[in-house]
């Protein structure tokens, strides 16, 4: 079996923009390494956010890895708990828990003004000290991305919720968690979480860290709940050993559930100040002992949610030059399969995830050039791969034997 590196540029896909002369950000940016993969190989599109599932990164990255969502999707909370090696009991319900900035009844910012990690960690520690009980536990994560876990059979994951990054500028009372069925567990869970959200807001409004912040992290936002996940190991499914490099818990949790090795890189932040070079070197090193490396970068996604086109263009070029270029230069002359794709679009004018299929390019041994010379949302649909779904992309990437 050959060696494969998949570059996952989270949220990179976008629309053609008038301010870029009708080009998408990827088309406008200088991306010689992405274009090299397209020129040397084949292109197409891939459906990562099928109807019937949330438009969230856990769904999208599980799709990229070729797992059957109907069978394995568990919610984002449990995946992030797995990343932190939190042992979920059978009755535990894990929620992803953002720290957000609310102004009155309006959700202003899904990330608490991109709160610094150390500040968020202190706030979560203090929330835990004030509110943890036999029924609930708070856990810190990375920056605004944290966890709330409910304990006991009186709770369930059958509730509906709104994603905070898709709800900016909206009226909070319209966005609260609701029961998804008529069970007493669903009603109790929704009521309990909504009351906790209100109680904790008073605590956060008075927190000394928030007193100094222009955009205080003054409210929790629990969402995407689920229970302990069970997934077919990646090696059993594809006949290949795999490693995951990222900065965020949802990707590490997905990798851990799939039995892949987790590689944490010092200075990996999940934003534009991340350690691109360190992640590139870690990927090259991981390829010596693994067949497949999933190299995930979060930065572009954050820029899209911020609606910051200039920063998004910078992040795209940084990934191409500082990450992809560094990897490909070190592996020059070796028979490596390279893939480049986002997990979903985040158009800067909309600032939310959309369900459009994402552009894919793949090059390597056995992949014939199909004449595409550029990597972009406009060029890729003209490639020979067509629209891919399910595990079609991963079968092409690792050429392993797939077991259901």
DRENMARFI-608600 format. One record per residue (C-alpha): x, y, z. Coordinates in pm, 1 decimal, always signed. Layout:
ATOM, px, py, pz
ATOM, X, Y, Z
...
This chain:
ATOM, px, py, pz
ATOM, +0.0, +0.0, +0.0
ATOM, +118.5, +351.7, -81.0
ATOM, +131.3, +656.9, +140.0
ATOM, -138.1, +926.5, +144.5
ATOM, -168.7, +1275.7, +292.3
ATOM, -507.5, +1444.5, +291.1
ATOM, -494.8, +1823.3, +336.7
ATOM, -827.1, +1926.2, +492.4
ATOM, -870.0, +2304.3, +462.6
ATOM, -1170.2, +2353.8, +688.9
ATOM, -1435.7, +2586.7, +544.6
ATOM, -1229.7, +2694.3, +242.8
ATOM, -1496.2, +2664.7, -28.9
ATOM, -1682.6, +2986.2, -109.6
ATOM, -1880.7, +3170.3, -374.5
ATOM, -1765.2, +3385.5, -665.2
ATOM, -1734.6, +3735.8, -519.5
ATOM, -1782.0, +4070.0, -699.9
ATOM, -1500.6, +4228.9, -499.3
ATOM, -1265.5, +3962.9, -638.1
ATOM, -1370.5, +4023.8, -997.7
ATOM, -1611.3, +3730.6, -996.4
ATOM, -1353.3, +3485.5, -860.6
ATOM, -1378.8, +3272.5, -549.0
ATOM, -1121.1, +3328.6, -272.3
ATOM, -937.8, +3009.8, -377.7
ATOM, -923.2, +3128.3, -739.1
ATOM, -799.3, +3470.4, -633.9
ATOM, -538.2, +3348.9, -385.0
ATOM, -190.0, +3235.5, -488.3
ATOM, -211.1, +2855.6, -448.5
ATOM, +60.8, +2688.1, -657.7
ATOM, +63.5, +2370.0, -448.2
ATOM, -311.8, +2318.1, -462.9
ATOM, -293.2, +2381.4, -837.8
ATOM, -6.0, +2133.8, -869.0
ATOM, -221.5, +1857.2, -722.1
ATOM, -500.8, +1945.7, -965.9
ATOM, -262.7, +1965.9, -1263.2
ATOM, -85.6, +1637.1, -1184.1
ATOM, -399.9, +1443.8, -1096.2
ATOM, -777.9, +1435.3, -1116.5
ATOM, -1050.0, +1661.4, -981.9
ATOM, -1416.5, +1644.5, -893.0
ATOM, -1655.2, +1731.0, -611.5
ATOM, -1761.5, +1557.2, -292.7
ATOM, -2083.9, +1579.7, -91.4
ATOM, -1991.6, +1622.3, +274.1
ATOM, -2316.3, +1757.5, +422.9
ATOM, -2604.5, +1543.1, +300.2
ATOM, -2962.0, +1641.6, +378.6
ATOM, -3097.4, +1511.8, +706.3
ATOM, -2782.8, +1584.6, +908.3
ATOM, -2654.8, +1903.5, +1071.2
ATOM, -2433.0, +2134.6, +867.1
ATOM, -2148.4, +2092.2, +1115.5
ATOM, -1784.8, +1990.7, +1094.9
ATOM, -1835.5, +1660.4, +1275.0
ATOM, -2077.1, +1551.6, +1000.4
ATOM, -1853.2, +1686.7, +724.2
ATOM, -1529.7, +1527.8, +844.3
ATOM, -1700.3, +1196.8, +916.1
ATOM, -1823.8, +1211.4, +556.2
ATOM, -1474.4, +1281.7, +424.1
ATOM, -1346.8, +976.0, +611.8
ATOM, -1616.7, +771.1, +444.8
ATOM, -1820.9, +666.7, +748.5
ATOM, -2192.2, +593.9, +711.4
ATOM, -2361.3, +883.6, +891.2
ATOM, -2685.7, +694.7, +939.6
ATOM, -2495.3, +426.1, +1126.9
ATOM, -2222.5, +616.3, +1310.3
ATOM, -2320.0, +982.2, +1360.9
ATOM, -2329.7, +1057.4, +1734.2
ATOM, -2321.0, +1436.0, +1773.3
ATOM, -2029.2, +1667.3, +1828.9
ATOM, -2023.2, +1661.2, +2208.1
ATOM, -1925.8, +1293.4, +2241.6
ATOM, -1649.9, +1327.1, +1980.5
ATOM, -1492.1, +1615.0, +2169.0
ATOM, -1522.9, +1420.8, +2494.6
ATOM, -1339.2, +1132.2, +2327.4
ATOM, -1061.3, +1371.6, +2226.0
ATOM, -1016.2, +1468.3, +2589.3
ATOM, -1026.9, +1100.4, +2693.6
ATOM, -1331.9, +1163.8, +2909.5
ATOM, -1487.6, +827.6, +2988.7
ATOM, -1856.6, +873.7, +2915.1
ATOM, -2090.1, +655.1, +3116.6
ATOM, -2379.0, +489.6, +2928.9
ATOM, -2626.5, +747.9, +3066.0
ATOM, -2403.2, +1052.2, +3006.0
ATOM, -2506.2, +1309.4, +2745.2
ATOM, -2219.4, +1524.5, +2614.7
ATOM, -2282.4, +1869.7, +2465.4
ATOM, -2035.2, +2090.3, +2283.6
ATOM, -2044.9, +2408.4, +2490.4
ATOM, -1937.0, +2735.3, +2326.4
ATOM, -1851.7, +3046.7, +2518.5
ATOM, -2038.4, +3316.6, +2325.5
ATOM, -2086.4, +3692.5, +2341.9
ATOM, -2447.2, +3799.8, +2387.5
ATOM, -2570.2, +4158.9, +2389.5
ATOM, -2908.4, +4159.6, +2557.5
ATOM, -3115.5, +3900.4, +2372.9
ATOM, -2892.6, +3897.8, +2062.6
ATOM, -2624.5, +3637.1, +1991.0
ATOM, -2343.1, +3860.3, +1868.3
ATOM, -2038.7, +3631.5, +1843.7
ATOM, -2022.4, +3251.2, +1853.4
ATOM, -1665.3, +3253.1, +1991.0
ATOM, -1677.2, +3509.4, +2271.2
ATOM, -1464.3, +3738.9, +2057.5
ATOM, -1224.6, +3451.5, +1984.1
ATOM, -1141.5, +3433.3, +2350.3
ATOM, -782.1, +3341.7, +2427.8
ATOM, -731.7, +2983.0, +2536.4
ATOM, -593.9, +3062.1, +2882.7
ATOM, -883.4, +3297.8, +2959.7
ATOM, -1139.9, +3044.3, +2841.7
ATOM, -976.8, +2769.6, +3045.1
ATOM, -996.2, +2983.8, +3359.8
ATOM, -1360.5, +3069.6, +3294.9
ATOM, -1448.6, +2701.7, +3244.0
ATOM, -1262.2, +2607.3, +3562.3
ATOM, -1462.4, +2868.1, +3752.6
ATOM, -1789.9, +2755.1, +3594.8
ATOM, -1711.2, +2400.2, +3702.6
ATOM, -1636.5, +2511.8, +4056.7
ATOM, -1962.5, +2705.8, +4075.9
ATOM, -2200.9, +2467.9, +3897.6
ATOM, -2065.8, +2110.3, +3881.3
ATOM, -2286.0, +1857.5, +4061.4
ATOM, -2399.2, +1497.8, +4041.1
ATOM, -2602.5, +1601.2, +3737.3
ATOM, -2354.8, +1807.4, +3536.0
ATOM, -1986.6, +1866.6, +3465.6
ATOM, -1812.3, +2143.8, +3271.4
ATOM, -1483.2, +2070.0, +3094.2
ATOM, -1246.3, +2316.1, +2921.1
ATOM, -1143.1, +2255.3, +2560.5
ATOM, -963.7, +2485.3, +2315.0
ATOM, -1051.9, +2856.8, +2338.5
ATOM, -1431.2, +2894.8, +2307.7
ATOM, -1481.5, +2523.4, +2228.5
ATOM, -1571.5, +2348.6, +2554.9
ATOM, -1791.3, +2072.3, +2695.7
ATOM, -2096.6, +2023.8, +2915.7
ATOM, -2178.8, +1668.9, +3023.4
ATOM, -2509.3, +1573.0, +3186.9
ATOM, -2515.9, +1262.1, +3405.4
ATOM, -2811.8, +1030.1, +3459.6
ATOM, -3099.4, +850.3, +3291.9
ATOM, -3323.2, +1154.0, +3345.7
ATOM, -3139.3, +1316.3, +3052.5
ATOM, -3132.1, +1227.0, +2682.2
ATOM, -2990.9, +1357.8, +2354.6
ATOM, -3330.5, +1384.0, +2182.6
ATOM, -3340.5, +1763.4, +2168.8
ATOM, -3320.1, +2016.6, +1888.4
ATOM, -3064.7, +2298.4, +1896.2
ATOM, -2921.3, +2583.2, +1689.6
ATOM, -2555.4, +2608.5, +1591.1
ATOM, -2407.4, +2926.2, +1741.1
ATOM, -2191.7, +3005.2, +1436.8
ATOM, -2506.3, +2993.7, +1221.7
ATOM, -2707.7, +3210.9, +1461.6
ATOM, -2506.5, +3532.3, +1490.5
ATOM, -2727.7, +3840.6, +1501.5
ATOM, -3034.3, +3635.5, +1594.5
ATOM, -3277.9, +3657.9, +1888.0
ATOM, -3167.1, +3421.9, +2165.2
ATOM, -3515.9, +3337.6, +2301.8
ATOM, -3600.1, +3198.4, +1955.3
ATOM, -3290.5, +2974.6, +1956.5
ATOM, -3324.2, +2784.1, +2284.8
ATOM, -3305.2, +2406.3, +2303.2
ATOM, -3636.2, +2225.0, +2252.8
ATOM, -3744.2, +1862.6, +2309.0
ATOM, -3739.3, +1655.3, +1991.8
ATOM, -4013.9, +1422.7, +2115.3
ATOM, -4279.5, +1406.5, +2386.8
ATOM, -4075.0, +1201.6, +2632.8
ATOM, -4024.5, +1331.7, +2985.2
ATOM, -3647.2, +1290.0, +2938.9
ATOM, -3643.6, +1518.8, +2634.0
ATOM, -3858.8, +1782.1, +2805.6
ATOM, -3646.8, +1766.5, +3121.3
ATOM, -3319.4, +1792.3, +2927.3
ATOM, -3433.8, +2098.4, +2733.9
ATOM, -3565.0, +2272.2, +3045.0
ATOM, -3254.2, +2186.5, +3247.4
ATOM, -3007.0, +2314.0, +2986.2
ATOM, -3202.2, +2635.2, +2920.6
ATOM, -3219.4, +2709.9, +3294.5
ATOM, -2847.0, +2639.4, +3329.8
ATOM, -2774.3, +2873.4, +3041.5
ATOM, -2965.5, +3154.3, +3213.6
ATOM, -2816.4, +3086.7, +3558.7
ATOM, -2460.6, +3074.9, +3429.5
ATOM, -2499.5, +3397.1, +3233.6
ATOM, -2534.1, +3600.2, +3551.9
ATOM, -2213.9, +3436.2, +3677.0
ATOM, -2025.3, +3505.4, +3353.5
ATOM, -2141.1, +3867.9, +3330.7
ATOM, -1963.4, +3930.3, +3662.4
ATOM, -1649.7, +3727.4, +3587.6
ATOM, -1332.6, +3940.6, +3619.9
ATOM, -1190.9, +3817.6, +3286.8
ATOM, -1498.3, +3946.3, +3106.1
ATOM, -1474.4, +4286.5, +3273.0
ATOM, -1169.0, +4363.7, +3061.2
ATOM, -1301.7, +4229.3, +2730.5
ATOM, -1465.2, +4435.4, +2456.5
ATOM, -1661.6, +4124.5, +2355.8
ATOM, -1709.1, +3932.5, +2680.2
ATOM, -1761.8, +3556.3, +2681.9
ATOM, -2075.3, +3609.6, +2885.8
ATOM, -2293.9, +3311.8, +2798.1
ATOM, -2265.1, +2937.1, +2743.1
ATOM, -2416.8, +2778.6, +2432.8
ATOM, -2464.1, +2400.0, +2463.8
ATOM, -2537.6, +2220.7, +2134.8
ATOM, -2490.7, +1897.4, +1934.2
ATOM, -2547.0, +1646.4, +2217.1
ATOM, -2492.2, +1273.9, +2201.5
ATOM, -2389.2, +959.5, +2382.9
ATOM, -2078.9, +743.6, +2380.4
ATOM, -1987.7, +667.4, +2015.7
ATOM, -1901.7, +338.1, +1849.3
ATOM, -1723.8, +336.2, +1511.5
ATOM, -1555.4, +75.3, +1292.6
ATOM, -1176.7, +120.3, +1324.0
ATOM, -1019.5, +296.7, +1027.1
ATOM, -765.7, +17.7, +975.4
ATOM, -1038.1, -245.8, +970.5
ATOM, -1244.8, -39.6, +729.0
ATOM, -967.7, +51.1, +484.1
ATOM, -676.4, -180.7, +556.4
ATOM, -455.2, +121.9, +628.7
ATOM, -299.1, +269.8, +940.7
ATOM, -401.4, +630.6, +1000.4
ATOM, -296.7, +938.6, +1196.1
ATOM, -477.3, +1267.3, +1260.4
ATOM, -312.9, +1609.7, +1301.3
ATOM, -530.5, +1902.4, +1407.1
ATOM, -578.9, +2168.8, +1672.1
ATOM, -941.0, +2104.4, +1766.1
ATOM, -1111.8, +1840.0, +1974.8
ATOM, -1383.8, +1744.1, +1727.0
ATOM, -1125.7, +1618.6, +1476.1
ATOM, -913.5, +1445.8, +1738.8
ATOM, -1226.5, +1284.4, +1880.6
ATOM, -1331.3, +1157.6, +1539.4
ATOM, -984.3, +1015.8, +1485.5
ATOM, -979.9, +850.7, +1827.0
ATOM, -1322.2, +693.5, +1765.0
ATOM, -1183.9, +555.9, +1438.5
ATOM, -881.7, +409.5, +1617.2
ATOM, -639.0, +646.4, +1442.2
ATOM, -329.9, +782.7, +1615.1
ATOM, -363.7, +1137.9, +1749.5
ATOM, -73.4, +1379.4, +1693.2
ATOM, -80.6, +1709.8, +1880.6
ATOM, +151.8, +1987.1, +1764.3
ATOM, +278.4, +2256.9, +1996.5
ATOM, +149.0, +2595.9, +1886.0
ATOM, -148.0, +2455.9, +1689.4
ATOM, -425.9, +2700.7, +1780.4
ATOM, -719.7, +2647.1, +1544.8
ATOM, -677.9, +3003.0, +1411.8
ATOM, -458.0, +3200.3, +1170.2
ATOM, -174.7, +3213.9, +1424.8
ATOM, -139.6, +2835.4, +1421.3
ATOM, +194.4, +2657.6, +1381.6
ATOM, +170.0, +2565.2, +1011.4
ATOM, +533.7, +2459.0, +988.8
ATOM, +507.7, +2237.6, +1296.3
ATOM, +199.0, +2065.1, +1157.0
ATOM, +371.6, +2012.5, +821.4
ATOM, +677.8, +1855.5, +985.1
ATOM, +457.2, +1636.6, +1204.1
ATOM, +274.8, +1509.6, +893.7
ATOM, +597.8, +1418.2, +718.0
ATOM, +719.3, +1240.3, +1028.3
ATOM, +386.5, +1057.4, +1073.4
ATOM, +398.2, +929.7, +716.4
ATOM, +706.4, +726.1, +803.3
ATOM, +500.6, +504.5, +1033.9
ATOM, +147.4, +539.7, +893.5
ATOM, -17.0, +474.9, +558.1
ATOM, -257.3, +769.7, +579.3
ATOM, -231.3, +1114.0, +743.6
ATOM, -534.8, +1338.7, +790.9
ATOM, -388.7, +1688.5, +816.3
ATOM, -665.3, +1922.5, +930.1
ATOM, -638.0, +2303.2, +948.5
ATOM, -914.5, +2506.2, +1114.0
ATOM, -804.3, +2863.7, +1036.8
ATOM, -1000.2, +2929.6, +716.1
ATOM, -1326.5, +2817.4, +875.9
ATOM, -1289.1, +3078.1, +1148.2
ATOM, -1221.5, +3353.3, +892.2
ATOM, -1537.6, +3258.9, +702.7
ATOM, -1751.9, +3274.0, +1015.0
ATOM, -1602.2, +3614.6, +1091.5
ATOM, -1688.6, +3733.4, +740.4
ATOM, -1329.0, +3850.9, +698.9
ATOM, -1232.0, +3807.8, +333.1
ATOM, -883.4, +3954.4, +371.3
ATOM, -802.8, +3715.5, +654.7
ATOM, -951.1, +3422.3, +463.4
ATOM, -727.7, +3493.9, +165.3
ATOM, -426.7, +3511.2, +396.6
ATOM, -518.5, +3178.4, +557.5
ATOM, -560.7, +3007.8, +217.6
ATOM, -218.2, +3127.4, +103.0
ATOM, -58.8, +3033.1, +436.3
ATOM, -194.5, +2679.2, +408.0
ATOM, -71.2, +2647.6, +51.0
ATOM, +277.5, +2788.1, +113.1
ATOM, +360.3, +2720.6, +476.5
ATOM, +184.0, +2385.1, +515.2
ATOM, +136.7, +2212.9, +180.7
ATOM, +450.3, +2353.0, +19.6
ATOM, +662.5, +2248.9, +316.9
ATOM, +520.4, +1895.0, +315.5
ATOM, +553.0, +1845.8, -59.8
ATOM, +906.6, +1983.8, -70.4
ATOM, +1022.1, +1739.0, +196.2
ATOM, +855.0, +1447.8, +18.1
ATOM, +964.1, +1546.0, -332.8
ATOM, +1041.9, +1243.3, -551.0
ATOM, +846.2, +997.2, -338.1
ATOM, +532.2, +819.9, -457.6
ATOM, +284.8, +1001.1, -233.7
ATOM, -87.1, +1042.9, -293.3
ATOM, -202.0, +1397.0, -210.7
ATOM, -558.2, +1518.5, -165.2
ATOM, -680.7, +1873.7, -111.3
ATOM, -1038.8, +1958.8, -13.4
ATOM, -1244.1, +2150.6, +242.5
ATOM, -1493.3, +1975.0, +466.3
ATOM, -1766.8, +2224.4, +373.3
ATOM, -1808.6, +2577.8, +236.9
ATOM, -1824.6, +2885.2, +461.0
ATOM, -1904.6, +3173.2, +222.1
ATOM, -1774.7, +3496.5, +376.7
ATOM, -2093.0, +3682.8, +277.9
ATOM, -2310.9, +3427.9, +460.1
ATOM, -2075.5, +3336.0, +749.0
ATOM, -2236.2, +2991.5, +785.2
ATOM, -2178.6, +2637.2, +657.1
ATOM, -2360.8, +2552.0, +335.3
ATOM, -2437.2, +2211.0, +183.4
ATOM, -2277.0, +2266.1, -158.3
ATOM, -2042.5, +1984.3, -265.5
ATOM, -1678.4, +2079.4, -214.0
ATOM, -1397.2, +2078.4, -473.8
ATOM, -1150.8, +1787.8, -458.4
ATOM, -819.9, +1727.3, -631.7
ATOM, -607.4, +1414.0, -592.1
ATOM, -269.5, +1321.3, -739.0
ATOM, -37.9, +1027.4, -696.3
ATOM, +49.5, +681.6, -825.6
ATOM, -215.6, +547.6, -1060.5
ATOM, -403.8, +879.2, -1083.9
ATOM, -407.1, +1006.1, -1442.6
ATOM, -416.2, +1376.9, -1517.6
ATOM, -758.0, +1483.1, -1642.2
ATOM, -657.8, +1822.4, -1779.5
ATOM, -765.5, +2039.0, -1486.6
ATOM, -487.9, +2291.6, -1432.3
ATOM, -625.7, +2482.0, -1133.0
ATOM, -782.4, +2384.3, -802.3
ATOM, -1105.2, +2573.3, -733.7
ATOM, -1480.2, +2546.1, -688.9
ATOM, -1518.8, +2646.7, -1055.0
ATOM, -1259.3, +2413.5, -1210.0
ATOM, -1305.3, +2095.0, -1005.3
ATOM, -1658.7, +2010.3, -1128.1
ATOM, -1512.6, +1977.0, -1479.9
ATOM, -1272.8, +1702.1, -1368.2
ATOM, -1299.3, +1331.5, -1434.0
ATOM, -1400.9, +1228.5, -1081.8
ATOM, -1751.9, +1371.9, -1100.6
ATOM, -1963.4, +1405.6, -786.1
ATOM, -1850.5, +1160.0, -518.0
ATOM, -2041.5, +1047.8, -209.4
ATOM, -2003.6, +808.2, +81.7
ATOM, -1668.5, +628.5, +91.6
ATOM, -1585.6, +675.1, -277.8
ATOM, -1320.4, +937.6, -207.3
ATOM, -1147.5, +739.8, +66.6
ATOM, -1143.0, +424.5, -144.2
ATOM, -962.0, +622.8, -411.3
ATOM, -729.6, +780.4, -154.0
ATOM, -609.5, +469.0, +30.5
ATOM, -700.3, +193.0, -216.3
ATOM, -780.5, -34.8, +74.3
ATOM, -1045.2, -298.1, +124.6
ATOM, -1361.0, -148.9, +271.8
ATOM, -1557.3, -341.2, +533.0
ATOM, -1908.2, -221.2, +622.5
